[in-house]
């Protein structure tokens, strides 16, 4: 079953990459039509769509050879092969980010059915504070992880 899902994901990802311009153009036209026909109520869908897309990118990378966070780590450190401990750390970190992003998506979706005030407070303020806190906590943990495992600032082998 997992093999079937991976094959399906890879074929869909290849299709999307091939027609990325078409999808982005159609999405833009959809957003314009949404605003035109629904007024500002369509605006409330924006955080839901963005949160879902970010979640999907992180989640789908779990089925690739290298996760999104592993790619960020490799690029930020000048390329090269990642240390095995860093590979494990970044893979696990991708799982953690997926859980966080899923909840972020679900909460932003739930605010669609709440008052405008709650929607604005969560999607315009609280979600950014939570994201910043998540980044800060992970950064502190990453520094401690590197010190504990005697990994230099360079994370390659």
C-alpha angles and dihedrals in degrees: 000000000000091000090052091051092048092050091048092048093049093049092048091046091050090049092050092048091050093052100030094129092052092049093048091048092048091047091051091050089048091053092048091050091046092055092044096051100035103033114216093337088084088060089071089067094060098084090045093054094044093047091048092049093050091047090049092051092052095041095047091049088065087074094051127086089255127026123229092255092050089053091050091049094048094047095044090054096049101267127278131112119319121237110258092243089053091049090054092044094050093045090053090044089055089056090051092048090049091056091047093047092047091054090045089053093046093049092048088049091050091053089063087075096045131077121293089248093058090045092053094045094050102037096035100041121358095052091054092047090050091048092051091048091049091051092047094049092048091048092053090046091049092054091050091046092054092048093046093051096038093242115160124223086271107074099194122102 
